C-alpha cells in the first residue's frame, strides 16, 4: 500500500527513519518529508496531492505544532502543514492512524513548543493531540522501535481490512417491491413474487449472510420470515440473517435454523408446517424446491387451495390470523439466547487494532460489523466476517511481513 507519513521533522527524524525502514521492509510504498527535502522543498499542494493518492495516512505527533505556511497570506491560515495534510486525508476518506508521544516520556526542552517562552506557546499542539487522541488514536509510543512496531501493526491491520472486511460475506438487499409483497404477506404467492424469491435465493446461494430490513412491524410478517428461513436453510450457504432498521443500522442477527426454531416454538402451527414439509422429498434444485415449499405453504395457509395427490393435509388456518409483524424486541424474545444483539460498530471506514482483536477473540464464528460507508457516500453498511478465516489471514500477514509479535492494542 501507499503510506503517507506526516509529522514535524527535526524533533522526530529518528522516529520517522525507523518507521520508514520497517514499512519498506514490509513492501509498502512510503511517501514522506524526506522525499520533499531531497527535492528542495515541501509545497503544500504537492503534499495534499500525495495524501489523496495514499491508501493510509499516518500522523506522528510529539510536542511541536510545526510550520504554518499560510501565516503571512492575505487571508491567514493558522493551520500547520501537518493539520492541512490531516484535513486532506479526512476529506478524501483515507484511513487515519495517529500516534502520540507518551506524555511520560522524557523529551528535550528545545523540542517542546511550550518551552519556547512565547505567550500561548504549545496550545496548538495540545489541541491537535487532543483531537487525534479522541478521533484517530492508534498508539502511544516511547522509542523509535516502539513506534515502528506499532505503525507496522496498524498498517498491517489496514491491509487485512481491505482483504477481509471488504469481502462482504453475504449482503443482499430485500427492498424491491416484489420482495416487499412477499414479506408483507401476499395470501397466495404469485408468479412475480416467486420469481423474486428464486432470484434472491440464487444470489444468496454462496453468501455467508443475508441482510433484512425490519421496522415497527409493518415490513415483515412472522410467517413469511419463517418460510424465508426454511428456504435459506434448504437451498443456500447463508449462515446468518442480519436484521437492520430503516436507517440501515444493526438491529440483531440469527441463523436461519435459530429463526425457524424460535418461531416454531412461539407458534405451534409453524412447527406443524415444518414437520409436514420434512415428510416430503426435498431437492437441491432451486426451482423445484422453491416451488415445493411455496406450494406446501399455500396449501397450509389457504384451505381453498386444491391439494394435489400426495400432498400433506391442509391445516385449515388463515395466515392473516397467524402472522405477527416482525419487530426487533419480538425477534429477540422468540429466538432467545441464539439472538445476537451486539456488533462491532466502526465509526469510520477502517478497523482499529482493538477491533481486530475483538474479531479474533469473538465467541461467535460469524462476527457482525457495522461500519460507515466510504466517503463521499453517507450512511452505514453491515458485514459479517468469518472469525476463523480472519484470524488465519491475520497470522499469514504477520508471517509474510515479518512483524514483531507485540501485543495488539
NORCORTA-V433588 format. One record per residue. N is the residue number from 1. RES is the residue in one small letter. PHI is phi in radians with two decimals (* if undefined). PSI is psi in whole degrees, -180 to 180 (* if undefined). NEAR is the number of other C-alpha atoms within 12 Angstrom. Layout:
# NORCORTA-V433588
{{N,RES,PHI,PSI,NEAR} {N,RES,PHI,PSI,NEAR}}
This chain:
# NORCORTA-V433588
{{1,x,*,159,25} {2,x,-1.50,123,28} {3,x,-2.07,121,39} {4,x,-1.66,126,44} {5,x,-1.84,121,47} {6,x,-2.10,130,47} {7,x,-3.05,170,43} {8,x,-1.20,165,33} {9,x,-1.85,-63,30} {10,x,-1.03,-39,23} {11,x,-1.33,-16,26} {12,x,-2.20,20,34} {13,x,-1.05,-41,24} {14,x,-1.21,-34,21} {15,x,-1.20,-42,35} {16,x,-1.10,-42,37} {17,x,-1.09,-41,26} {18,x,-1.13,-42,24} {19,x,-1.14,-44,42} {20,x,-1.04,-46,35} {21,x,-1.07,-45,23} {22,x,-1.12,-46,32} {23,x,-1.17,-39,36} {24,x,-1.17,-36,23} {25,x,-1.09,-31,18} {26,x,-1.36,-8,30} {27,x,1.69,9,21} {28,x,-1.47,156,26} {29,x,-1.67,112,24} {30,x,-1.75,130,34} {31,x,-1.99,125,34} {32,x,-2.75,-178,38} {33,x,-1.11,-31,34} {34,x,-0.97,-38,25} {35,x,-1.14,-41,19} {36,x,-1.20,-40,19} {37,x,-1.08,-41,14} {38,x,-1.10,-28,10} {39,x,-1.59,-2,12} {40,x,1.65,11,10} {41,x,3.03,178,15} {42,x,-2.43,75,26} {43,x,-1.15,138,22} {44,x,-1.06,-46,24} {45,x,-1.11,-35,16} {46,x,-1.15,-42,22} {47,x,-1.07,-46,31} {48,x,-1.10,-40,29} {49,x,-1.12,-40,19} {50,x,-1.18,-35,33} {51,x,-1.09,-41,38} {52,x,-1.12,-31,27} {53,x,-1.57,-7,24} {54,x,-1.33,157,30} {55,x,-1.56,-34,31} {56,x,-2.37,138,42} {57,x,-1.96,116,45} {58,x,-1.88,125,46} {59,x,-2.08,129,46} {60,x,-2.08,124,49} {61,x,-2.31,130,47} {62,x,-1.84,-108,45} {63,x,-2.24,21,38} {64,x,-2.11,143,38} {65,x,-1.48,-37,34} {66,x,1.74,179,32} {67,x,-1.13,136,26} {68,x,-1.95,95,24} {69,x,-1.20,-24,22} {70,x,-1.73,14,18} {71,x,-1.10,-37,15} {72,x,-1.78,11,12} {73,x,-1.21,157,11} {74,x,-0.91,-40,8} {75,x,-1.96,97,9} {76,x,-1.00,139,12} {77,x,-2.07,111,16} {78,x,-1.58,16,20} {79,x,-1.43,141,25} {80,x,-1.27,165,26} {81,x,-1.12,-29,32} {82,x,-1.14,-42,41} {83,x,-1.13,-38,35} {84,x,-1.09,-42,32} {85,x,-1.13,-41,39} {86,x,-1.06,-44,39} {87,x,-1.08,-37,26} {88,x,-1.18,-40,29} {89,x,-1.11,-42,35} {90,x,-1.12,-45,28} {91,x,-1.16,-30,20} {92,x,-1.69,8,26} {93,x,1.24,29,27} {94,x,-1.38,155,32} {95,x,-1.22,124,43} {96,x,-1.88,123,42} {97,x,-2.08,114,44} {98,x,-1.85,135,40} {99,x,-2.21,125,44} {100,x,-1.98,139,39} {101,x,-1.09,136,35} {102,x,-1.00,126,21} {103,x,-1.03,-23,17} {104,x,-1.51,-4,11} {105,x,-1.35,125,14} {106,x,-1.01,138,15} {107,x,-2.52,139,20} {108,x,-1.09,133,17} {109,x,-0.98,-33,16} {110,x,-1.29,-1,14} {111,x,-1.98,22,24} {112,x,-2.20,117,30} {113,x,-0.99,-40,27} {114,x,-1.14,-15,22} {115,x,-1.59,4,18} {116,x,-1.36,-16,17} {117,x,1.61,-16,12} {118,x,-1.28,152,11} {119,x,-1.06,135,11} {120,x,1.12,14,14} {121,x,-1.06,136,19} {122,x,1.63,-14,24} {123,x,-1.16,-37,20} {124,x,-1.13,-44,27} {125,x,-1.22,-32,33} {126,x,-1.15,-39,24} {127,x,-1.11,-44,20} {128,x,-1.12,-44,34} {129,x,-1.08,-39,32} {130,x,-1.11,-43,20} {131,x,-1.09,-47,20} {132,x,-1.19,-39,31} {133,x,-1.13,-31,25} {134,x,-1.41,-42,16} {135,x,-1.76,-30,21} {136,x,-2.39,13,35} {137,x,-1.05,124,32} {138,x,-2.00,-15,39} {139,x,-3.13,156,36} {140,x,-2.00,125,31} {141,x,-2.07,160,30} {142,x,-2.18,-44,25} {143,x,-2.09,164,26} {144,x,-1.00,-43,26} {145,x,-1.16,-38,23} {146,x,-1.06,-46,28} {147,x,-1.11,-46,39} {148,x,-1.04,-41,37} {149,x,-1.11,-44,37} {150,x,-1.19,-41,40} {151,x,-1.12,-43,49} {152,x,-1.05,-43,44} {153,x,-1.13,-43,39} {154,x,-1.19,-41,45} {155,x,-1.16,-38,46} {156,x,-1.05,-41,44} {157,x,-1.09,-35,41} {158,x,-1.14,-38,37} {159,x,-1.11,-40,35} {160,x,-1.15,-36,33} {161,x,-0.99,-44,34} {162,x,-1.16,-41,23} {163,x,-1.46,-27,21} {164,x,-1.86,-58,31} {165,x,-1.24,-34,37} {166,x,-1.18,-18,26} {167,x,-1.41,86,21} {168,x,-1.17,106,29} {169,x,-1.43,65,35} {170,x,1.84,89,35} {171,x,-2.40,112,35} {172,x,-2.27,124,35} {173,x,-1.34,145,29} {174,x,-2.18,33,33} {175,x,-1.58,2,23} {176,x,-1.22,152,20} {177,x,-1.00,-39,17} {178,x,-1.09,-42,25} {179,x,-1.23,-34,33} {180,x,-1.06,-41,26} {181,x,-1.15,-34,27} {182,x,-1.20,-47,36} {183,x,-1.10,-38,39} {184,x,-1.53,-2,32} {185,x,1.65,59,36} {186,x,-1.00,125,29} {187,x,-1.05,-44,31} {188,x,-1.93,114,28} {189,x,-1.04,123,33} {190,x,-1.54,168,20} {191,x,-1.05,-40,18} {192,x,-1.16,-41,19} {193,x,-1.28,-30,28} {194,x,-1.14,-41,31} {195,x,-1.06,-43,21} {196,x,-1.09,-43,27} {197,x,-1.10,-46,40} {198,x,-1.10,-41,31} {199,x,-1.13,-41,22} {200,x,-1.12,-42,36} {201,x,-1.09,-42,37} {202,x,-1.08,-46,24} {203,x,-1.20,-27,25} {204,x,-1.61,1,33} {205,x,-0.90,-49,29} {206,x,-1.84,6,21} {207,x,-1.32,157,29} {208,x,-1.53,-29,33} {209,x,-2.56,158,41} {210,x,-2.19,134,40} {211,x,-1.76,125,42} {212,x,-2.09,137,41} {213,x,-1.66,129,37} {214,x,-2.20,160,38} {215,x,-2.33,-140,27} {216,x,-1.46,13,20} {217,x,2.08,3,22} {218,x,-1.66,-21,21} {219,x,-1.50,-40,32} {220,x,-2.23,139,35} {221,x,-1.57,146,34} {222,x,-1.06,-38,38} {223,x,-1.12,-42,42} {224,x,-1.29,-30,40} {225,x,-1.13,-39,42} {226,x,-1.08,-47,45} {227,x,-1.10,-42,43} {228,x,-1.08,-44,40} {229,x,-1.06,-38,40} {230,x,-1.10,-43,38} {231,x,-1.16,-43,42} {232,x,-1.07,-42,40} {233,x,-1.17,-35,32} {234,x,-1.42,-35,30} {235,x,-2.09,-6,32} {236,x,-2.30,173,32} {237,x,-1.68,10,26} {238,x,-1.07,122,36} {239,x,-1.75,-22,37} {240,x,-2.48,143,41} {241,x,-1.86,120,50} {242,x,-1.76,127,47} {243,x,-1.78,136,48} {244,x,-2.21,161,39} {245,x,-1.51,-174,26} {246,x,-1.20,-17,22} {247,x,-1.59,1,17} {248,x,1.55,3,28} {249,x,-1.48,152,33} {250,x,-1.04,131,36} {251,x,-2.04,-23,36} {252,x,2.80,173,41} {253,x,-2.62,145,42} {254,x,-2.74,156,42} {255,x,-1.38,158,36} {256,x,-0.97,-38,35} {257,x,-1.14,-41,29} {258,x,-1.14,-38,31} {259,x,-1.12,-47,46} {260,x,-1.08,-46,38} {261,x,-1.13,-42,32} {262,x,-1.15,-44,31} {263,x,-1.23,-37,39} {264,x,-1.13,-35,28} {265,x,-1.23,-37,20} {266,x,-1.34,-30,26} {267,x,-2.26,97,24} {268,x,-0.98,-29,18} {269,x,-1.09,-36,27} {270,x,-1.21,-34,35} {271,x,-1.11,-38,25} {272,x,-1.10,-43,27} {273,x,-1.04,-46,35} {274,x,-1.07,-41,31} {275,x,-1.12,-44,18} {276,x,-1.14,-36,24} {277,x,-1.11,-36,29} {278,x,-1.21,-18,19} {279,x,-1.26,-25,17} {280,x,-1.38,176,18} {281,x,-1.72,113,16} {282,x,-1.44,170,22} {283,x,-2.57,155,17} {284,x,-1.54,-2,21} {285,x,-1.31,125,20} {286,x,-1.08,-45,28} {287,x,-1.06,-53,24} {288,x,-1.22,-41,19} {289,x,-1.25,-37,28} {290,x,-1.11,-44,36} {291,x,-1.08,-41,25} {292,x,-1.10,-47,30} {293,x,-1.24,-38,42} {294,x,-1.27,-34,36} {295,x,-1.13,-44,32} {296,x,-1.06,-37,37} {297,x,-1.15,-46,43} {298,x,-1.04,-39,35} {299,x,-1.15,-36,31} {300,x,-1.23,-40,36} {301,x,-1.83,-1,34} {302,x,-2.34,93,27} {303,x,-1.02,-20,20} {304,x,-1.34,-13,16} {305,x,-1.16,135,23} {306,x,-1.20,131,17} {307,x,-1.67,114,19} {308,x,-1.16,162,13} {309,x,-1.05,134,7} {310,x,1.57,-10,13} {311,x,-1.32,155,24} {312,x,-1.32,158,28} {313,x,-1.07,150,25} {314,x,-1.30,138,27} {315,x,-1.34,-23,27} {316,x,1.28,31,20} {317,x,-2.01,162,24} {318,x,-1.84,132,24} {319,x,-1.10,-34,31} {320,x,-1.06,-37,19} {321,x,-1.32,-27,18} {322,x,-1.56,-33,27} {323,x,-1.21,154,30} {324,x,-2.37,138,28} {325,x,-1.13,132,27} {326,x,-1.41,124,35} {327,x,-2.28,154,28} {328,x,-0.96,-44,33} {329,x,-1.12,-39,21} {330,x,-1.15,-43,25} {331,x,-1.02,-45,40} {332,x,-1.05,-40,26} {333,x,-1.19,-42,22} {334,x,-1.15,-43,27} {335,x,-1.52,-26,29} {336,x,1.24,-137,23} {337,x,-1.22,-12,18} {338,x,-1.51,-2,25} {339,x,-1.41,128,31} {340,x,-1.73,115,33} {341,x,-1.80,-7,27} {342,x,-2.11,151,23} {343,x,-2.47,169,30} {344,x,-1.43,120,36} {345,x,-1.83,113,28} {346,x,-1.65,118,32} {347,x,-1.23,-31,21} {348,x,-1.85,-161,28} {349,x,-1.61,-19,35} {350,x,-2.05,152,42} {351,x,-1.24,141,38} {352,x,-1.53,167,38} {353,x,-1.11,-36,33} {354,x,-1.14,-34,24} {355,x,-1.27,-34,32} {356,x,-1.00,-45,37} {357,x,-1.12,-39,24} {358,x,-1.07,-39,27} {359,x,-1.13,-49,36} {360,x,-1.09,-37,27} {361,x,-1.55,-2,18} {362,x,-1.06,142,24} {363,x,-1.36,-14,15} {364,x,-1.63,135,27} {365,x,-1.25,-24,23} {366,x,-2.02,114,33} {367,x,-1.83,116,43} {368,x,-1.37,140,47} {369,x,-2.34,136,48} {370,x,-2.02,123,35} {371,x,-2.34,157,33} {372,x,-1.20,143,26} {373,x,-1.20,153,22} {374,x,-1.22,133,22} {375,x,-0.97,142,19} {376,x,-1.58,6,13} {377,x,-1.20,148,14} {378,x,-1.86,168,15} {379,x,1.57,-168,21} {380,x,-2.24,164,25} {381,x,-2.31,154,36} {382,x,-1.93,135,44} {383,x,-2.26,157,43} {384,x,-2.22,124,43} {385,x,-1.91,135,40} {386,x,-1.30,109,31} {387,x,-0.99,-47,27} {388,x,-1.21,-40,20} {389,x,-1.16,-38,23} {390,x,-1.10,-46,34} {391,x,-1.10,-39,25} {392,x,-1.13,-43,17} {393,x,-1.13,-37,26} {394,x,-1.08,-45,34} {395,x,-1.09,-42,23} {396,x,-1.09,-38,18} {397,x,-1.17,-40,28} {398,x,-1.05,-45,26} {399,x,-1.17,-44,15} {400,x,-1.07,-42,15} {401,x,-1.52,-11,25} {402,x,1.19,31,21} {403,x,-1.28,147,30} {404,x,-1.17,141,23} {405,x,-1.49,63,18} {406,x,-1.36,156,19} {407,x,-1.18,144,16} {408,x,-1.33,141,27} {409,x,-1.75,*,22}}
